[in-house]
């Protein structure tokens, strides 16, 4: 439940997380499923940050595709 709330808060307050959520919704994912995918990404991001002892950088979490 807390991860779901964290995912909802991230999509409401951070542009990078909102864009990720919107991209999932455009792919046809239902609202709850998209939030659960965001929650999993939050967990994976937190794990990598803890493992590498680094701080959060949106550029690394959401790399822009190269053309």
MODELLER restraints for C-alpha pairs under 7 A, 6 or more apart:
rsr = mdl.restraints
at = mdl.atoms
rsr.add(forms.Gaussian(group=physical.xy_distance, feature=features.Distance(at['CA:3:A'], at['CA:39:A']), mean=5.64, stdev=0.5))
rsr.add(forms.Gaussian(group=physical.xy_distance, feature=features.Distance(at['CA:4:A'], at['CA:35:A']), mean=6.60, stdev=0.5))
rsr.add(forms.Gaussian(group=physical.xy_distance, feature=features.Distance(at['CA:4:A'], at['CA:36:A']), mean=6.51, stdev=0.5))
rsr.add(forms.Gaussian(group=physical.xy_distance, feature=features.Distance(at['CA:4:A'], at['CA:39:A']), mean=6.12, stdev=0.5))
rsr.add(forms.Gaussian(group=physical.xy_distance, feature=features.Distance(at['CA:7:A'], at['CA:35:A']), mean=5.86, stdev=0.5))
rsr.add(forms.Gaussian(group=physical.xy_distance, feature=features.Distance(at['CA:7:A'], at['CA:38:A']), mean=5.70, stdev=0.5))
rsr.add(forms.Gaussian(group=physical.xy_distance, feature=features.Distance(at['CA:7:A'], at['CA:39:A']), mean=5.00, stdev=0.5))
rsr.add(forms.Gaussian(group=physical.xy_distance, feature=features.Distance(at['CA:8:A'], at['CA:35:A']), mean=6.62, stdev=0.5))
rsr.add(forms.Gaussian(group=physical.xy_distance, feature=features.Distance(at['CA:10:A'], at['CA:17:A']), mean=5.90, stdev=0.5))
rsr.add(forms.Gaussian(group=physical.xy_distance, feature=features.Distance(at['CA:11:A'], at['CA:17:A']), mean=5.05, stdev=0.5))
rsr.add(forms.Gaussian(group=physical.xy_distance, feature=features.Distance(at['CA:11:A'], at['CA:18:A']), mean=4.24, stdev=0.5))
rsr.add(forms.Gaussian(group=physical.xy_distance, feature=features.Distance(at['CA:11:A'], at['CA:21:A']), mean=6.60, stdev=0.5))
rsr.add(forms.Gaussian(group=physical.xy_distance, feature=features.Distance(at['CA:12:A'], at['CA:18:A']), mean=6.55, stdev=0.5))
rsr.add(forms.Gaussian(group=physical.xy_distance, feature=features.Distance(at['CA:16:A'], at['CA:58:A']), mean=6.84, stdev=0.5))
rsr.add(forms.Gaussian(group=physical.xy_distance, feature=features.Distance(at['CA:21:A'], at['CA:34:A']), mean=6.18, stdev=0.5))
rsr.add(forms.Gaussian(group=physical.xy_distance, feature=features.Distance(at['CA:21:A'], at['CA:38:A']), mean=6.82, stdev=0.5))
rsr.add(forms.Gaussian(group=physical.xy_distance, feature=features.Distance(at['CA:24:A'], at['CA:34:A']), mean=5.87, stdev=0.5))
rsr.add(forms.Gaussian(group=physical.xy_distance, feature=features.Distance(at['CA:25:A'], at['CA:31:A']), mean=6.98, stdev=0.5))
rsr.add(forms.Gaussian(group=physical.xy_distance, feature=features.Distance(at['CA:25:A'], at['CA:34:A']), mean=6.58, stdev=0.5))
rsr.add(forms.Gaussian(group=physical.xy_distance, feature=features.Distance(at['CA:49:A'], at['CA:55:A']), mean=6.24, stdev=0.5))
rsr.add(forms.Gaussian(group=physical.xy_distance, feature=features.Distance(at['CA:49:A'], at['CA:56:A']), mean=6.83, stdev=0.5))
